[in-house]
Amino acid sequence: MIQTEIFVAEPTRFERRSAPVAEPGPGEVVVAVERIGVCGTDIHAFFGRQPFFSYPRILGHELAVRPVSWGPDCDPSPGCGTGELCAVEPYLNAPGSPASRRGKTNCCEELQVLGVHCDGGMRSRIVVPAAKLHAAGGLSPDQVALTEMLCIGRHAVDRADVTQDDYAVVIGGGPIGLSVLSFLRTATPQAALVDLDAARVAFAQEILGNERASVVSPGKDLESALRTLGGGQLPTVIFDATGNAASMMGCFHLAAHGGRIVFVGLFQGEVRFDDPNFHRRELTVLSSRNAVPTDFSRVLADLRSGAVTTTPWISHRMALSEVPEHFHTVVTDPTLRKAVIEVG
């Protein structure tokens, strides 16, 4: 079978090409891609700002798929049979690696992420390991396409070991920051969000039910804003989801003594901090990368129960065939919350 693949040839330029669908090997399955969520990673890669990236590359790792054909000695797991809707865990790890043996499949030494280190899902068919499929269990393609994004947020909250006593703040109200807030608000009643964009804050207040969300104007004293939200206290946990160097390095002066900082976003460069301040506060700094299989199971269950909703997130849609011409316009639209690509 010959299919059309959409790929980034170089920053800011998509191209099309025709290529055969690969045959599945042992433990692999060919899946039909039905929906693709557009991630910040895709946007940064398109503009040439994504670390760990090389061109040309087929983007797309937030995938809702249906199995089509199976490789040798490959049996589907329950709910992932031929034609059944599934989420894809796009982190291709080496099972025998030291990190994978410790359960850290999300940051394996040999990790390949679909659409980043290897070609992803902007095509009608793709071969993936059958073990990386997670049964949708009655969810819609839109819900499944946003599952991986939500897993990023859940994993970050778990990394921080948030308790009911924590005053926790998310800096940056983009999709990843809002996904962190989605799970943070169930971990502590003292969850807050700050962002420069009033529309993002309004979305958090309206959809996520978080009244402790605040717009911080450029140049405003962020420490004062955080103390106001925290009843005079600085946050015990800060999640920075901006991917902005200045914001990330500023966290070292915004966390409470004995607090934790979790970097969910990343940028191409070095994070620097003042060591005496760091030691004086005895801060803990954590990175949060990707997600682990149990995150997918838990998020899918949350979606099925209605504990988490995706319907209000999607603000833009485009067909796969429209990506080369419309991607730039969609991802630079100031009203963008989340875009999905429809395949087929």
Sequence and secondary structure as in RCSB ss.txt:
>XXXX:A:sequence
MIQTEIFVAEPTRFERRSAPVAEPGPGEVVVAVERIGVCGTDIHAFFGRQPFFSYPRILGHELAVRPVSWGPDCD
PSPGCGTGELCAVEPYLNAPGSPASRRGKTNCCEELQVLGVHCDGGMRSRIVVPAAKLHAAGGLSPDQVALTEML
CIGRHAVDRADVTQDDYAVVIGGGPIGLSVLSFLRTATPQAALVDLDAARVAFAQEILGNERASVVSPGKDLESA
LRTLGGGQLPTVIFDATGNAASMMGCFHLAAHGGRIVFVGLFQGEVRFDDPNFHRRELTVLSSRNAVPTDFSRVL
ADLRSGAVTTTPWISHRMALSEVPEHFHTVVTDPTLRKAVIEVG
>XXXX:A:secstr
 EEEEEEEEETTEEEEEEEE     TTEEEEEEEEEE  HHHHHHHTT  TT  SSB    EEEEEEEEE TT  
  TT STT  EEE  EE  TTSHHHHTT GGG TT EEBTTTB  SSSSEEEEEGGGEEE SS  HHHHHTHHHH
HHHHHHHHHHT  TT EEEEE  SHHHHHHHHHHHHH SEEEEEES HHHHHHHHHHS  S EEE  TTS HHHH
HHHHTTT   SEEEE S  HHHHHHGGGTS TT EEEE S  SS     HHHHHHHT EEEE  S  HHHHHHHH
HHHHHTSS  GGGEEEEEEGGGHHHHHHHHHT TT SEEEEE  
